[in-house]
Amino acid sequence: MTSSMRDRTRPAEAIAGVLAASACALGFLELFYRPFRLAPVAVIMLLVATVMSREHQRLIRAGFAIVGICFVVGATMQILTGHPMY
């Protein structure tokens, strides 16, 4: 069996999906470990994924929401507990 070009995912689309999922994971990690270090990395990963992909736009939008919300909550938790933020 051969697959047509429509069935195959372009490598850029696959990499963009991995970048977006990794940025979401970094967003959740912001809740527990220094949000001011992880948020810029996650946002840059999402921006690169945005440029690379047209198929994963819903995942990328969700990633931006996750990173933003977890940044605010993580920074608040760091302030309330007295832990370093960066």
BELDA-V251468 format. One record per pair of residues at least 12 apart in sequence whose ideal C-beta (glycine too) atoms are under 8 Angstrom apart, sorted by the first residue. I is the first residue (numbers start at 1). J is the second residue. D is the distance in Angstrom with one decimal. If there is no record, write none. Layout:
# BELDA-V251468
i:I j:J d:D
i:I j:J d:D
This chain:
# BELDA-V251468
i:9 j:55 d:7.9
i:12 j:52 d:4.9
i:12 j:53 d:6.9
i:13 j:52 d:7.4
i:13 j:53 d:5.3
i:13 j:54 d:7.8
i:13 j:55 d:5.3
i:13 j:56 d:6.8
i:15 j:52 d:6.5
i:16 j:48 d:7.7
i:16 j:49 d:4.2
i:16 j:50 d:8.0
i:16 j:52 d:4.0
i:16 j:53 d:3.4
i:16 j:55 d:7.9
i:16 j:56 d:5.4
i:16 j:60 d:7.8
i:17 j:49 d:7.6
i:17 j:53 d:6.9
i:17 j:55 d:7.9
i:17 j:56 d:5.0
i:17 j:59 d:6.7
i:19 j:45 d:4.9
i:19 j:46 d:7.4
i:19 j:48 d:5.9
i:19 j:49 d:4.1
i:19 j:52 d:7.4
i:20 j:45 d:7.5
i:20 j:46 d:6.3
i:20 j:49 d:4.5
i:20 j:53 d:7.7
i:20 j:56 d:5.6
i:20 j:59 d:4.7
i:20 j:60 d:5.0
i:20 j:63 d:5.0
i:21 j:59 d:7.1
i:21 j:63 d:7.9
i:22 j:45 d:6.1
i:23 j:42 d:4.3
i:23 j:43 d:7.6
i:23 j:45 d:4.1
i:23 j:46 d:4.7
i:23 j:49 d:7.1
i:23 j:63 d:4.8
i:23 j:67 d:6.4
i:24 j:42 d:8.0
i:24 j:59 d:7.8
i:24 j:62 d:7.1
i:24 j:63 d:4.8
i:24 j:66 d:5.1
i:24 j:67 d:7.6
i:26 j:38 d:5.1
i:26 j:41 d:6.2
i:26 j:42 d:4.1
i:26 j:45 d:7.3
i:26 j:67 d:7.3
i:27 j:39 d:7.8
i:27 j:42 d:5.4
i:27 j:63 d:6.8
i:27 j:66 d:4.1
i:27 j:67 d:3.9
i:27 j:69 d:7.9
i:27 j:70 d:4.5
i:27 j:71 d:7.5
i:28 j:66 d:6.9
i:28 j:70 d:6.0
i:30 j:42 d:7.5
i:30 j:67 d:7.2
i:30 j:70 d:4.5
i:30 j:71 d:5.6
i:30 j:74 d:4.2
i:31 j:70 d:5.4
i:31 j:73 d:6.2
i:31 j:74 d:4.6
i:31 j:77 d:6.8
i:32 j:74 d:7.3
i:34 j:78 d:7.4
i:34 j:84 d:6.6
i:34 j:85 d:6.2
i:34 j:86 d:5.8
i:35 j:70 d:7.3
i:35 j:71 d:5.0
i:35 j:74 d:3.8
i:35 j:75 d:4.9
i:35 j:78 d:6.6
i:35 j:85 d:6.4
i:36 j:75 d:7.2
i:36 j:85 d:5.0
i:36 j:86 d:3.9
i:37 j:86 d:5.7
i:39 j:67 d:6.1
i:39 j:71 d:4.6
i:42 j:63 d:7.5
i:42 j:67 d:4.6
i:43 j:64 d:7.7
i:43 j:67 d:6.2
i:46 j:60 d:5.8
i:46 j:63 d:5.0
i:46 j:64 d:5.8
i:46 j:67 d:6.9
i:49 j:63 d:7.6
